[in-house]
Amino acid sequence: MKRNLGRYLVTLAGALAFVCVVSACANAQDKGNQKSASPGYAKRAPSTPLPDGGPTPRTADGHPDLSGHWYVGVLGKEDALLVGSFGVNDPNVLPFDPKTTHEEKPSFQPWVIEKLKADGNFKVLEDTRDPSSLDKLPKADQIAAIDVELVHLARNCMPGVHGMGAHGTQFVQGHDFLAQVTETNHDYRLIPLDGRPHSADPDPSFSGEARGHWEGDTLVVDTLGVDERVWHSDQWRIHSDQEHIVERFTRPSMNYLTYQVTIEDPKVLTKPWTSAPHRYTLNHEEMLEWYCPAEIHPADDEEMRALKATRERLVREMQQEKQAK
């Protein structure tokens, strides 16, 4: 079973960072009081984006051929998160450079904001991207972050409309369909391109009912009927039966693919939300096996065991500190 520690470090995720946090804390304990720099933050040579690679490949009917194995960022490899400052500060491993590209946050209805707050402070994960930062937080905040991450790891097993996968995404394009396979949990979807309309009342499903059509050189994928249990991200855990997702895929050159999504949901959002253009690059490796261990047996998942052990230690320390007062 493949163990991918390089998780999707974007504004909508925090799982990788927290796993690194736990590992860093464990290493620090093992080494005692040795003074050393934070693991993974050694200076490295600047990463280099892939060249364009030539013109856009096309199918026999003249449309861009999206077929290929794609990774997030502009480096064209899965281990991109090991480049630079553990990937956190390297814009080349991100779907867009936040210094040059703005992505508006979803405008949630007031009731959604209140429910998200009640369900858990997922924002605390944003403060733990540096593996040396967890132990700088108050112990109560550390425990809160662990609780949130345990929920996050369990929900990682849930399929859904992934757009482009956190790990590798494989497209196989035919005349009348596009097949999409993501390495994470081997999720897949088949997107018809033959002009068929949506069902009158599609049954809810985790991937929804997708229909694709071409607008010039852009493939537009229209999706309805997404099961309400699906999360879009840690910060977007609620949607309704009226959600409407429109994805746009373009391949401007051989090595690059651009993805952008618009989400309409009048019950949850005050206005439609559109992402920034996200960039992906071509990789020539084969997809590997990846299954969510928490789905198979939570007790066998190394990350979950480490998080629970850290939580138990923090609780003991807080109790001891309280008794000492």
C-alpha positions in Angstrom: 0.0 0.0 0.0 1.5 3.3 -1.0 1.9 5.8 1.8 1.8 9.3 0.4 2.9 11.9 2.9 2.9 14.6 0.2 -0.6 15.9 0.6 -2.2 18.7 -1.3 -1.0 21.9 0.3 -3.4 24.5 -1.0 -5.6 27.1 0.7 -8.3 24.5 1.0 -6.2 21.8 2.8 -4.0 21.3 5.9 -3.6 17.5 6.2 0.0 17.2 5.1 1.2 19.9 7.4 -0.3 18.3 10.4 1.2 14.9 9.7 4.5 16.6 9.4 3.8 18.3 12.7 3.4 15.0 14.5 6.5 13.6 12.9 8.5 16.6 13.8 7.3 16.5 17.4 8.2 12.8 17.6 11.6 13.4 16.2 12.3 16.2 18.6 11.4 14.0 21.6 13.7 11.2 20.3 16.6 13.6 20.0 16.2 15.0 23.4 17.4 18.6 23.7 19.6 18.6 20.6 19.5 21.9 18.9 18.7 21.6 15.2 16.8 23.3 12.4 13.2 22.3 11.7 13.2 19.1 9.6 12.6 19.6 5.9 13.5 23.3 6.0 17.0 23.1 4.8 17.9 25.5 1.9 17.7 23.8 -1.5 18.1 24.8 -5.1 15.2 26.8 -6.5 12.7 24.6 -8.3 12.4 24.9 -12.0 9.0 24.8 -13.8 8.6 22.5 -16.7 8.9 24.0 -20.2 5.7 24.2 -22.3 6.8 21.1 -24.1 5.4 22.0 -27.5 1.9 22.6 -29.0 -1.3 21.2 -27.5 -2.0 17.6 -28.7 -5.3 17.2 -30.4 -7.7 14.3 -31.2 -8.9 13.4 -34.7 -11.9 15.7 -34.3 -9.7 18.7 -33.6 -10.3 19.1 -29.9 -7.5 19.3 -27.4 -6.5 15.9 -26.0 -6.5 16.1 -22.2 -5.2 12.5 -21.9 -2.2 12.2 -19.6 -1.1 11.8 -16.0 -1.3 15.2 -14.2 0.2 16.6 -11.0 -0.6 19.8 -9.2 1.9 22.7 -9.6 4.4 23.3 -12.4 7.1 20.8 -11.7 5.5 17.7 -13.2 6.3 15.3 -10.4 4.6 14.0 -7.3 7.6 14.6 -5.0 7.4 18.3 -5.7 6.5 18.8 -2.1 10.1 17.9 -1.1 11.5 20.8 -3.1 12.3 24.1 -1.5 11.1 24.8 2.1 9.2 21.5 2.4 6.9 22.7 -0.3 5.1 25.2 2.0 6.9 28.3 0.7 7.5 27.2 -2.9 4.8 28.6 -5.2 5.8 26.1 -7.9 4.2 23.2 -6.0 0.9 25.0 -5.5 -2.1 25.2 -8.0 -1.5 29.0 -8.2 1.0 31.5 -6.7 -0.9 33.3 -3.9 1.5 36.2 -4.3 0.4 36.9 -7.9 -3.0 35.3 -8.1 -6.0 36.0 -5.9 -8.6 33.4 -5.1 -11.8 34.8 -3.5 -13.2 32.9 -0.5 -16.7 31.4 -0.7 -19.4 33.7 0.6 -21.4 31.5 2.9 -24.8 32.2 4.2 -24.8 33.2 7.9 -26.3 29.9 9.0 -23.5 28.0 7.3 -20.8 30.1 9.0 -22.4 29.3 12.4 -22.6 25.6 11.7 -19.0 25.4 10.5 -17.9 27.1 13.7 -19.9 24.7 15.8 -18.6 21.7 13.9 -14.9 22.5 14.7 -12.2 25.0 14.3 -10.5 23.7 11.2 -8.7 27.1 10.8 -6.3 26.0 13.5 -4.6 23.8 10.9 -3.5 26.9 9.0 -1.3 27.8 12.0 0.6 24.5 11.9 2.1 24.4 8.4 5.6 24.8 9.9 6.4 21.5 11.6 8.0 23.4 14.4 4.9 25.5 15.1 2.6 23.0 16.9 4.4 23.0 20.2 4.4 26.8 20.2 0.6 26.8 20.5 -1.2 26.4 23.8 -1.8 22.8 24.6 -5.6 23.3 24.3 -5.1 24.6 20.8 -2.9 21.6 20.0 -5.6 19.2 21.1 -8.2 21.1 19.1 -6.0 20.8 16.0 -5.5 17.1 16.5 -9.3 16.6 16.9 -9.9 18.4 13.7 -7.2 16.5 11.9 -8.6 13.1 13.1 -12.0 14.1 11.5 -10.1 15.2 8.4 -8.3 11.9 8.0 -11.5 10.0 8.3 -13.2 12.2 5.7 -10.4 11.8 3.3 -11.9 8.4 2.4 -15.1 10.0 1.2 -15.3 10.1 -2.6 -16.7 13.2 -4.4 -16.2 15.7 -7.2 -12.5 16.1 -6.9 -11.9 18.2 -10.0 -8.2 17.4 -10.1 -6.9 14.9 -7.6 -4.6 15.8 -4.6 -2.3 13.1 -6.0 -2.0 12.1 -9.6 -5.0 12.4 -11.9 -5.2 10.3 -15.1 -7.4 11.4 -18.1 -8.2 9.0 -20.9 -10.1 10.9 -23.7 -12.3 9.2 -26.2 -14.6 10.7 -28.9 -17.8 10.4 -26.7 -16.4 10.4 -23.2 -13.6 11.4 -20.8 -12.5 9.0 -18.2 -10.9 10.4 -15.1 -9.1 8.3 -12.5 -7.5 9.8 -9.4 -4.8 8.0 -7.5 -6.5 8.7 -4.1 -8.7 5.7 -3.3 -8.8 5.0 -7.1 -11.8 7.2 -7.5 -13.1 7.6 -11.0 -15.8 9.1 -13.1 -16.9 8.8 -16.7 -17.9 12.1 -18.3 -20.1 11.8 -21.4 -19.1 14.2 -24.3 -21.9 13.2 -26.7 -24.3 16.0 -26.0 -26.7 14.1 -23.8 -28.7 16.3 -21.3 -28.9 15.9 -17.6 -31.6 13.6 -16.1 -34.8 15.3 -15.1 -34.1 14.5 -11.5 -30.7 12.9 -11.0 -30.3 10.6 -8.1 -27.7 12.0 -5.6 -24.3 10.3 -5.9 -20.8 11.1 -4.5 -19.5 12.1 -7.9 -22.7 13.6 -9.1 -24.1 13.4 -12.7 -21.6 15.0 -15.0 -22.1 16.1 -18.6 -19.3 17.5 -20.8 -19.3 19.8 -23.9 -16.7 21.8 -25.7 -16.6 25.6 -25.8 -13.8 26.3 -28.3 -10.7 24.6 -26.8 -12.2 24.5 -23.3 -13.9 21.3 -22.0 -16.8 22.4 -19.8 -18.1 19.8 -17.3 -21.5 20.5 -15.8 -22.4 18.5 -12.7 -25.6 18.1 -10.6 -26.9 15.7 -8.0 -23.9 15.7 -5.7 -24.5 13.8 -2.4 -24.8 16.3 0.4 -22.3 14.3 2.5 -19.4 15.2 0.2 -17.0 17.9 1.4 -15.3 20.3 -1.0 -12.6 21.1 1.5 -11.9 21.4 5.2 -13.3 24.9 5.1 -16.3 24.0 2.8 -18.0 21.1 4.5 -21.6 22.0 3.7 -23.6 22.1 0.4 -27.2 21.6 -0.5 -29.3 19.6 -3.0 -29.3 22.7 -5.2 -25.6 22.7 -5.8 -24.4 23.2 -9.4 -20.8 22.7 -10.3 -19.2 23.9 -13.6 -15.6 22.8 -14.3 -13.4 24.1 -17.1 -10.4 22.2 -18.4 -7.9 23.7 -20.9 -4.6 22.4 -22.2 -2.6 25.4 -23.4 0.5 23.3 -24.3 1.9 19.8 -24.2 3.0 19.9 -20.6 0.4 22.2 -19.0 -3.3 21.9 -18.0 -5.5 24.6 -16.4 -8.5 23.9 -14.2 -11.1 26.3 -13.0 -14.4 25.6 -11.2 -17.6 27.7 -10.5 -20.0 26.6 -7.8 -23.6 27.8 -7.5 -25.6 26.9 -4.4 -28.3 29.4 -3.4 -29.1 27.6 -0.1 -25.4 27.8 1.1 -23.8 30.7 -0.8 -24.8 34.3 -1.1 -23.4 34.4 -4.6 -21.6 31.9 -7.0 -18.0 31.2 -6.3 -15.3 30.8 -8.9 -11.8 29.5 -8.2 -8.6 31.0 -9.5 -7.2 29.1 -12.5 -5.3 26.1 -11.1 -2.3 24.8 -13.0 -1.2 21.2 -13.5 1.7 19.6 -15.3 2.3 16.4 -17.2 4.0 13.5 -15.6 5.2 10.3 -17.3 5.1 7.9 -14.3 2.5 5.3 -13.9 -0.2 5.8 -11.2 0.4 3.8 -8.0 -1.9 2.1 -5.6 -3.3 4.4 -2.8 -6.1 3.5 -0.5 -7.2 5.3 2.6 -6.1 3.2 5.6 -8.8 4.7 7.8 -11.3 3.2 5.5 -9.9 -0.3 5.8 -9.2 -0.2 9.5 -8.7 3.0 11.5 -6.5 1.2 14.1 -4.0 0.3 11.4 -3.5 3.9 10.2 -0.1 5.2 11.3 -1.1 8.8 11.1 -4.2 8.3 13.2 -2.2 6.3 15.8 0.4 9.0 16.0 -2.1 11.8 16.3 -4.0 9.9 19.1 -0.8 9.2 21.0 0.1 12.9 20.8 -3.3 13.9 22.0 -3.1 11.5 25.0 0.2 13.0 26.0 -1.0 16.5 25.8 -4.1 15.7 27.9 -1.8 14.1 30.6 0.5 17.1 30.6 -2.5 19.5 31.0 -3.8 17.5 33.9 -0.4 17.4 35.6 0.0 21.2 35.2 -3.5 21.7 36.6 -2.7 19.5 39.7 0.6 21.3 40.2 -1.1 24.7 40.6 
